[in-house]
Each structure stands twice: as C-alpha cells, then as structure tokens.
Amino acid sequence: MHTPSPFPFPSLKTKKKKANYESPFPSKERKKESDVVMEASQPSKGAGGRRGGNRKKAISKSVKAGLQFPVGRIARFMKKGRYAQRMGTGAPIYLAAVLEYLAAEVLELAGNAARDNKKNRINPRHLLLAIRNDEELGKLLHGVTIANGGVLPNINPILLPKKTTHSSASADDNKSKPKPKPKLKT
C-alpha cells in the first residue's frame, strides 16, 4: 500500500531546482554571439536603481573635486552645526579646498623650519616658527596659542652692545690722547 509522505506537496519534493548562480571560475563553454549582444543591450539599472545588474563604482565628492580633504564629512558637520537654514552644494567643496590650502601652506613652511633646524620631524616649535614668521599666517592666527611652541627669538636692538667702527688699535690711540677742545669765538 501507499505510505503517506511527510511532505504535503509531492510534486515540489521530487523536482530539483537548477542552481541559479555563476561559478567564479571561467567556463570552458563559449558564449554565443547572440547571448553577448543581448547582455549588452539590456540596461543595467532601471528607474531608481530597482533593476538588478552591475553597480558602477561610487566616486566620492572629494575625488570629483580633486581634493584630499573630506567634502562629505565637512558637509555633514556644516549641516549638523546649523550655521544656516539652507546650504548650497558648493559650500562644503569650497570650505574643504580652503582648509586643504591652509594646511598645505602651514605644513610646507613648518617643513622648511624643521629642515633649517636639521630635523626630519615637524614639532610644535616648527609650526610656531612657520606661522609667526609668515606675515599673512601670523595675522590670521594672531590670537592662537600653540602648545609647546615657545616664542620667536627676539632681542631688542637697544640691549645689544654697541659696535665700534674703527679697529681696536686706533680706538686705543684715541683714548690715550685727549682731543683738543675747539676755541669759541667771542
């Protein structure tokens, strides 16, 4: 006699589905030319990206703008900070470009200061020397205190010893002989 199957739908039980995946290894079979043409003619994406297919690689806003500083992060901070009700799309790009320029300028001058001191590493002292010796950066960062930066070397000229214009031998001769006083006409 017939024994009842624990599976209620025998037709589904007996059918085996074909694997619907592609092997990562290249197939030995060659594709037909008609298959290749059909694959190329099908759009990879539909409206709103609902259709399957290959996604194109994401390109960040920083790469599009040709910048190193993160445009997306700056945009997020500007929105979060509520600096204004509305913000243009170019504002974070412009701000990122300005910040990148300032950073490059300070780092270049600090690197020069480090090289002048025969050092390979930039430290706060080099940053301070770079900023304070540059007129425009000094004006921009006038009220900024840099920790462990020290101060600019500066000696008031009044405190320096006076320089003599004559040689030391002629100076000694002048001291030993008193100068005659000019006679006043009356």
PyRosetta script that sets phi, psi and omega in degrees:
from pyrosetta import init, pose_from_sequence

init()
pose = pose_from_sequence("MHTPSPFPFPSLKTKKKKANYESPFPSKERKKESDVVMEASQPSKGAGGRRGGNRKKAISKSVKAGLQFPVGRIARFMKKGRYAQRMGTGAPIYLAAVLEYLAAEVLELAGNAARDNKKNRINPRHLLLAIRNDEELGKLLHGVTIANGGVLPNINPILLPKKTTHSSASADDNKSKPKPKPKLKT")
pose.set_psi(1, 167.6)
pose.set_omega(1, -177.0)
pose.set_phi(2, -85.6)
pose.set_psi(2, 128.2)
pose.set_omega(2, 177.5)
pose.set_phi(3, -94.8)
pose.set_psi(3, 136.9)
pose.set_omega(3, -179.5)
pose.set_phi(4, -68.1)
pose.set_psi(4, 139.4)
pose.set_omega(4, -179.8)
pose.set_phi(5, -84.4)
pose.set_psi(5, 141.9)
pose.set_omega(5, 178.0)
pose.set_phi(6, -68.8)
pose.set_psi(6, -21.5)
pose.set_omega(6, 179.2)
pose.set_phi(7, -88.1)
pose.set_psi(7, 123.5)
pose.set_omega(7, -172.0)
pose.set_phi(8, -70.4)
pose.set_psi(8, -24.7)
pose.set_omega(8, -177.6)
pose.set_phi(9, -115.1)
pose.set_psi(9, 94.3)
pose.set_omega(9, -176.7)
pose.set_phi(10, -65.4)
pose.set_psi(10, -27.3)
pose.set_omega(10, -178.3)
pose.set_phi(11, -67.8)
pose.set_psi(11, -35.6)
pose.set_omega(11, 178.4)
pose.set_phi(12, -74.7)
pose.set_psi(12, -30.2)
pose.set_omega(12, -177.5)
pose.set_phi(13, -68.5)
pose.set_psi(13, -39.6)
pose.set_omega(13, -174.5)
pose.set_phi(14, -78.8)
pose.set_psi(14, -27.9)
pose.set_omega(14, -179.1)
pose.set_phi(15, -79.2)
pose.set_psi(15, 134.7)
pose.set_omega(15, 175.0)
pose.set_phi(16, -108.9)
pose.set_psi(16, 131.8)
pose.set_omega(16, 179.8)
pose.set_phi(17, -80.0)
pose.set_psi(17, 145.6)
pose.set_omega(17, 177.8)
pose.set_phi(18, -77.8)
pose.set_psi(18, 141.4)
pose.set_omega(18, 179.7)
pose.set_phi(19, -63.3)
pose.set_psi(19, 128.3)
pose.set_omega(19, -176.3)
pose.set_phi(20, -107.1)
pose.set_psi(20, 59.3)
pose.set_omega(20, 177.0)
pose.set_phi(21, -145.8)
pose.set_psi(21, 158.1)
pose.set_omega(21, 178.1)
pose.set_phi(22, -100.7)
pose.set_psi(22, 141.4)
pose.set_omega(22, 178.4)
pose.set_phi(23, -72.8)
pose.set_psi(23, 143.7)
pose.set_omega(23, 177.4)
pose.set_phi(24, -70.3)
pose.set_psi(24, -16.1)
pose.set_omega(24, 179.8)
pose.set_phi(25, -89.4)
pose.set_psi(25, 143.1)
pose.set_omega(25, -178.6)
pose.set_phi(26, -65.1)
pose.set_psi(26, 138.6)
pose.set_omega(26, -179.5)
pose.set_phi(27, -80.1)
pose.set_psi(27, 148.8)
pose.set_omega(27, 178.5)
pose.set_phi(28, -77.7)
pose.set_psi(28, -18.8)
pose.set_omega(28, 179.5)
pose.set_phi(29, -76.2)
pose.set_psi(29, 141.8)
pose.set_omega(29, 176.6)
pose.set_phi(30, -91.9)
pose.set_psi(30, 141.6)
pose.set_omega(30, 177.8)
pose.set_phi(31, -76.9)
pose.set_psi(31, 147.4)
pose.set_omega(31, 176.6)
pose.set_phi(32, -73.8)
pose.set_psi(32, 153.7)
pose.set_omega(32, 179.4)
pose.set_phi(33, -63.1)
pose.set_psi(33, -34.7)
pose.set_omega(33, -179.4)
pose.set_phi(34, -65.4)
pose.set_psi(34, -35.5)
pose.set_omega(34, 177.9)
pose.set_phi(35, -65.6)
pose.set_psi(35, -40.8)
pose.set_omega(35, -179.1)
pose.set_phi(36, -64.9)
pose.set_psi(36, -42.0)
pose.set_omega(36, 179.5)
pose.set_phi(37, -64.0)
pose.set_psi(37, -41.1)
pose.set_omega(37, -179.7)
pose.set_phi(38, -65.9)
pose.set_psi(38, -39.9)
pose.set_omega(38, 180.0)
pose.set_phi(39, -64.4)
pose.set_psi(39, -39.6)
pose.set_omega(39, -178.5)
pose.set_phi(40, -71.1)
pose.set_psi(40, -32.2)
pose.set_omega(40, -176.1)
pose.set_phi(41, -78.9)
pose.set_psi(41, -19.7)
pose.set_omega(41, -179.0)
pose.set_phi(42, -76.9)
pose.set_psi(42, 134.1)
pose.set_omega(42, 177.6)
pose.set_phi(43, -69.7)
pose.set_psi(43, 141.5)
pose.set_omega(43, -177.9)
pose.set_phi(44, -77.7)
pose.set_psi(44, -26.5)
pose.set_omega(44, -179.5)
pose.set_phi(45, -136.9)
pose.set_psi(45, 145.8)
pose.set_omega(45, 174.9)
pose.set_phi(46, -99.2)
pose.set_psi(46, -163.4)
pose.set_omega(46, -179.7)
pose.set_phi(47, -66.4)
pose.set_psi(47, 129.5)
pose.set_omega(47, 177.4)
pose.set_phi(48, 72.5)
pose.set_psi(48, 10.4)
pose.set_omega(48, 177.9)
pose.set_phi(49, 74.1)
pose.set_psi(49, 22.7)
pose.set_omega(49, -177.2)
pose.set_phi(50, -77.9)
pose.set_psi(50, -26.5)
pose.set_omega(50, -177.1)
pose.set_phi(51, -82.1)
pose.set_psi(51, 146.1)
pose.set_omega(51, -179.4)
pose.set_phi(52, -68.3)
pose.set_psi(52, -174.8)
pose.set_omega(52, 177.6)
pose.set_phi(53, 124.4)
pose.set_psi(53, -174.8)
pose.set_omega(53, -177.4)
pose.set_phi(54, -77.7)
pose.set_psi(54, 133.7)
pose.set_omega(54, 174.2)
pose.set_phi(55, -89.0)
pose.set_psi(55, 141.1)
pose.set_omega(55, 175.0)
pose.set_phi(56, -81.4)
pose.set_psi(56, 152.7)
pose.set_omega(56, -174.1)
pose.set_phi(57, -67.0)
pose.set_psi(57, 136.4)
pose.set_omega(57, -179.0)
pose.set_phi(58, -70.5)
pose.set_psi(58, 139.4)
pose.set_omega(58, 177.5)
pose.set_phi(59, -117.2)
pose.set_psi(59, 124.4)
pose.set_omega(59, -176.4)
pose.set_phi(60, -72.6)
pose.set_psi(60, 161.3)
pose.set_omega(60, 179.0)
pose.set_phi(61, -66.1)
pose.set_psi(61, -31.9)
pose.set_omega(61, 178.6)
pose.set_phi(62, -64.7)
pose.set_psi(62, -41.2)
pose.set_omega(62, 179.2)
pose.set_phi(63, -67.0)
pose.set_psi(63, -41.3)
pose.set_omega(63, 178.6)
pose.set_phi(64, -61.8)
pose.set_psi(64, -38.2)
pose.set_omega(64, -178.9)
pose.set_phi(65, -83.5)
pose.set_psi(65, -11.3)
pose.set_omega(65, -178.7)
pose.set_phi(66, 74.3)
pose.set_psi(66, 35.3)
pose.set_omega(66, -177.3)
pose.set_phi(67, -116.3)
pose.set_psi(67, 160.6)
pose.set_omega(67, 174.6)
pose.set_phi(68, -95.8)
pose.set_psi(68, -28.7)
pose.set_omega(68, -178.5)
pose.set_phi(69, -76.4)
pose.set_psi(69, 149.1)
pose.set_omega(69, -173.2)
pose.set_phi(70, -79.1)
pose.set_psi(70, 106.9)
pose.set_omega(70, -179.2)
pose.set_phi(71, -67.5)
pose.set_psi(71, -42.1)
pose.set_omega(71, -179.1)
pose.set_phi(72, -62.9)
pose.set_psi(72, -41.2)
pose.set_omega(72, 180.0)
pose.set_phi(73, -67.5)
pose.set_psi(73, -41.2)
pose.set_omega(73, 178.6)
pose.set_phi(74, -64.4)
pose.set_psi(74, -39.4)
pose.set_omega(74, 177.2)
pose.set_phi(75, -62.1)
pose.set_psi(75, -42.4)
pose.set_omega(75, 179.5)
pose.set_phi(76, -63.1)
pose.set_psi(76, -43.5)
pose.set_omega(76, 179.3)
pose.set_phi(77, -65.4)
pose.set_psi(77, -37.1)
pose.set_omega(77, 179.2)
pose.set_phi(78, -66.9)
pose.set_psi(78, -38.9)
pose.set_omega(78, 177.8)
pose.set_phi(79, -68.2)
pose.set_psi(79, -43.2)
pose.set_omega(79, -177.3)
pose.set_phi(80, -66.5)
pose.set_psi(80, -34.1)
pose.set_omega(80, -178.1)
pose.set_phi(81, -74.1)
pose.set_psi(81, -13.9)
pose.set_omega(81, 179.8)
pose.set_phi(82, 53.5)
pose.set_psi(82, 51.3)
pose.set_omega(82, 177.7)
pose.set_phi(83, -72.9)
pose.set_psi(83, -25.7)
pose.set_omega(83, 176.0)
pose.set_phi(84, -154.7)
pose.set_psi(84, 162.3)
pose.set_omega(84, 178.9)
pose.set_phi(85, -66.1)
pose.set_psi(85, -40.5)
pose.set_omega(85, -178.4)
pose.set_phi(86, -126.3)
pose.set_psi(86, 154.4)
pose.set_omega(86, -177.7)
pose.set_phi(87, -141.0)
pose.set_psi(87, 134.0)
pose.set_omega(87, 179.1)
pose.set_phi(88, -71.9)
pose.set_psi(88, 159.8)
pose.set_omega(88, -178.4)
pose.set_phi(89, -71.9)
pose.set_psi(89, -24.5)
pose.set_omega(89, -178.4)
pose.set_phi(90, -84.6)
pose.set_psi(90, -13.8)
pose.set_omega(90, -175.3)
pose.set_phi(91, -61.8)
pose.set_psi(91, -49.4)
pose.set_omega(91, -179.8)
pose.set_phi(92, -66.9)
pose.set_psi(92, -29.9)
pose.set_omega(92, 178.0)
pose.set_phi(93, -67.3)
pose.set_psi(93, -44.4)
pose.set_omega(93, -179.9)
pose.set_phi(94, -63.4)
pose.set_psi(94, -45.6)
pose.set_omega(94, -179.8)
pose.set_phi(95, -63.4)
pose.set_psi(95, -41.4)
pose.set_omega(95, 178.2)
pose.set_phi(96, -62.9)
pose.set_psi(96, -39.5)
pose.set_omega(96, 179.4)
pose.set_phi(97, -66.0)
pose.set_psi(97, -41.1)
pose.set_omega(97, 179.2)
pose.set_phi(98, -65.3)
pose.set_psi(98, -45.1)
pose.set_omega(98, 179.6)
pose.set_phi(99, -63.0)
pose.set_psi(99, -40.1)
pose.set_omega(99, 179.0)
pose.set_phi(100, -64.6)
pose.set_psi(100, -40.7)
pose.set_omega(100, 179.0)
pose.set_phi(101, -63.6)
pose.set_psi(101, -45.8)
pose.set_omega(101, -180.0)
pose.set_phi(102, -62.4)
pose.set_psi(102, -42.5)
pose.set_omega(102, 179.4)
pose.set_phi(103, -63.2)
pose.set_psi(103, -42.4)
pose.set_omega(103, 179.9)
pose.set_phi(104, -64.6)
pose.set_psi(104, -39.6)
pose.set_omega(104, -179.7)
pose.set_phi(105, -64.8)
pose.set_psi(105, -48.0)
pose.set_omega(105, -179.3)
pose.set_phi(106, -64.0)
pose.set_psi(106, -42.8)
pose.set_omega(106, -178.9)
pose.set_phi(107, -66.1)
pose.set_psi(107, -36.2)
pose.set_omega(107, 178.6)
pose.set_phi(108, -65.3)
pose.set_psi(108, -46.2)
pose.set_omega(108, 179.9)
pose.set_phi(109, -67.0)
pose.set_psi(109, -38.1)
pose.set_omega(109, 178.3)
pose.set_phi(110, -67.5)
pose.set_psi(110, -37.0)
pose.set_omega(110, 176.1)
pose.set_phi(111, -63.6)
pose.set_psi(111, -39.0)
pose.set_omega(111, 176.2)
pose.set_phi(112, -64.6)
pose.set_psi(112, -40.9)
pose.set_omega(112, 178.5)
pose.set_phi(113, -64.6)
pose.set_psi(113, -38.8)
pose.set_omega(113, 178.2)
pose.set_phi(114, -65.4)
pose.set_psi(114, -41.2)
pose.set_omega(114, 179.9)
pose.set_phi(115, -66.1)
pose.set_psi(115, -36.7)
pose.set_omega(115, 177.4)
pose.set_phi(116, -63.2)
pose.set_psi(116, -33.0)
pose.set_omega(116, 178.2)
pose.set_phi(117, -89.8)
pose.set_psi(117, 10.5)
pose.set_omega(117, 178.7)
pose.set_phi(118, 59.1)
pose.set_psi(118, 41.7)
pose.set_omega(118, 177.3)
pose.set_phi(119, -118.4)
pose.set_psi(119, 151.1)
pose.set_omega(119, 178.2)
pose.set_phi(120, -97.4)
pose.set_psi(120, -12.5)
pose.set_omega(120, -174.6)
pose.set_phi(121, -119.3)
pose.set_psi(121, 135.2)
pose.set_omega(121, 178.3)
pose.set_phi(122, -80.6)
pose.set_psi(122, 128.8)
pose.set_omega(122, 176.3)
pose.set_phi(123, -120.9)
pose.set_psi(123, 174.8)
pose.set_omega(123, -176.7)
pose.set_phi(124, -58.3)
pose.set_psi(124, -30.8)
pose.set_omega(124, 177.9)
pose.set_phi(125, -62.3)
pose.set_psi(125, -42.1)
pose.set_omega(125, 179.6)
pose.set_phi(126, -66.4)
pose.set_psi(126, -37.5)
pose.set_omega(126, 177.0)
pose.set_phi(127, -62.6)
pose.set_psi(127, -44.9)
pose.set_omega(127, -179.6)
pose.set_phi(128, -63.0)
pose.set_psi(128, -45.9)
pose.set_omega(128, 179.6)
pose.set_phi(129, -61.0)
pose.set_psi(129, -39.8)
pose.set_omega(129, -179.5)
pose.set_phi(130, -65.1)
pose.set_psi(130, -44.8)
pose.set_omega(130, -175.8)
pose.set_phi(131, -71.6)
pose.set_psi(131, -45.4)
pose.set_omega(131, -175.1)
pose.set_phi(132, -73.3)
pose.set_psi(132, -27.5)
pose.set_omega(132, 179.4)
pose.set_phi(133, -81.5)
pose.set_psi(133, -16.1)
pose.set_omega(133, 176.9)
pose.set_phi(134, -93.0)
pose.set_psi(134, 128.7)
pose.set_omega(134, -174.3)
pose.set_phi(135, -63.9)
pose.set_psi(135, -48.7)
pose.set_omega(135, -175.4)
pose.set_phi(136, -71.6)
pose.set_psi(136, -42.8)
pose.set_omega(136, 177.9)
pose.set_phi(137, -66.8)
pose.set_psi(137, -35.6)
pose.set_omega(137, 177.3)
pose.set_phi(138, -62.5)
pose.set_psi(138, -38.4)
pose.set_omega(138, 178.6)
pose.set_phi(139, -70.3)
pose.set_psi(139, -40.0)
pose.set_omega(139, -179.5)
pose.set_phi(140, -65.8)
pose.set_psi(140, -43.0)
pose.set_omega(140, -176.0)
pose.set_phi(141, -106.4)
pose.set_psi(141, 39.5)
pose.set_omega(141, -175.9)
pose.set_phi(142, -62.5)
pose.set_psi(142, -43.7)
pose.set_omega(142, -175.7)
pose.set_phi(143, -91.1)
pose.set_psi(143, 9.9)
pose.set_omega(143, -175.1)
pose.set_phi(144, -90.8)
pose.set_psi(144, 133.2)
pose.set_omega(144, 174.6)
pose.set_phi(145, -103.9)
pose.set_psi(145, 127.0)
pose.set_omega(145, 179.1)
pose.set_phi(146, -101.5)
pose.set_psi(146, 119.1)
pose.set_omega(146, -178.4)
pose.set_phi(147, -63.4)
pose.set_psi(147, 137.8)
pose.set_omega(147, -178.9)
pose.set_phi(148, 59.0)
pose.set_psi(148, 27.0)
pose.set_omega(148, -179.5)
pose.set_phi(149, -91.3)
pose.set_psi(149, -26.8)
pose.set_omega(149, -177.0)
pose.set_phi(150, 78.5)
pose.set_psi(150, -155.1)
pose.set_omega(150, 179.3)
pose.set_phi(151, -130.5)
pose.set_psi(151, 166.2)
pose.set_omega(151, 176.1)
pose.set_phi(152, -72.6)
pose.set_psi(152, 140.2)
pose.set_omega(152, 175.9)
pose.set_phi(153, -69.0)
pose.set_psi(153, 121.8)
pose.set_omega(153, -177.4)
pose.set_phi(154, -150.8)
pose.set_psi(154, 122.1)
pose.set_omega(154, 175.5)
pose.set_phi(155, -119.2)
pose.set_psi(155, 126.6)
pose.set_omega(155, 179.4)
pose.set_phi(156, -63.1)
pose.set_psi(156, 131.9)
pose.set_omega(156, -176.7)
pose.set_phi(157, -60.2)
pose.set_psi(157, -25.4)
pose.set_omega(157, 179.2)
pose.set_phi(158, -64.9)
pose.set_psi(158, -32.3)
pose.set_omega(158, -176.8)
pose.set_phi(159, -77.9)
pose.set_psi(159, -14.5)
pose.set_omega(159, -179.3)
pose.set_phi(160, -76.3)
pose.set_psi(160, 148.8)
pose.set_omega(160, 178.1)
pose.set_phi(161, -66.8)
pose.set_psi(161, 147.3)
pose.set_omega(161, -179.0)
pose.set_phi(162, -71.8)
pose.set_psi(162, 141.7)
pose.set_omega(162, 179.9)
pose.set_phi(163, -92.0)
pose.set_psi(163, 140.2)
pose.set_omega(163, 176.1)
pose.set_phi(164, -92.8)
pose.set_psi(164, 142.2)
pose.set_omega(164, -178.2)
pose.set_phi(165, -87.1)
pose.set_psi(165, -27.5)
pose.set_omega(165, -179.3)
pose.set_phi(166, -93.9)
pose.set_psi(166, 165.7)
pose.set_omega(166, 176.6)
pose.set_phi(167, -70.7)
pose.set_psi(167, 166.6)
pose.set_omega(167, -176.1)
pose.set_phi(168, -68.3)
pose.set_psi(168, -31.6)
pose.set_omega(168, -179.8)
pose.set_phi(169, -67.4)
pose.set_psi(169, -44.4)
pose.set_omega(169, -179.5)
pose.set_phi(170, -70.6)
pose.set_psi(170, -29.6)
pose.set_omega(170, 177.7)
pose.set_phi(171, -67.4)
pose.set_psi(171, -37.9)
pose.set_omega(171, 178.6)
pose.set_phi(172, -67.4)
pose.set_psi(172, -37.9)
pose.set_omega(172, 179.5)
pose.set_phi(173, -64.4)
pose.set_psi(173, -40.2)
pose.set_omega(173, -179.3)
pose.set_phi(174, -66.8)
pose.set_psi(174, -32.3)
pose.set_omega(174, -179.5)
pose.set_phi(175, -73.6)
pose.set_psi(175, -35.9)
pose.set_omega(175, -176.5)
pose.set_phi(176, -74.6)
pose.set_psi(176, -33.6)
pose.set_omega(176, -179.5)
pose.set_phi(177, -97.8)
pose.set_psi(177, 122.6)
pose.set_omega(177, 176.1)
pose.set_phi(178, -74.2)
pose.set_psi(178, 142.9)
pose.set_omega(178, 179.8)
pose.set_phi(179, -79.7)
pose.set_psi(179, 139.9)
pose.set_omega(179, 177.5)
pose.set_phi(180, -72.5)
pose.set_psi(180, 140.9)
pose.set_omega(180, -179.4)
pose.set_phi(181, -80.2)
pose.set_psi(181, 138.0)
pose.set_omega(181, 178.2)
pose.set_phi(182, -70.6)
pose.set_psi(182, 142.4)
pose.set_omega(182, -179.8)
pose.set_phi(183, -83.4)
pose.set_psi(183, 137.1)
pose.set_omega(183, 179.7)
pose.set_phi(184, -92.3)
pose.set_psi(184, 137.8)
pose.set_omega(184, 176.8)
pose.set_phi(185, -83.6)
pose.set_psi(185, 136.6)
pose.set_omega(185, 179.2)
pose.set_phi(186, -114.1)
pose.dump_pdb("model.pdb")
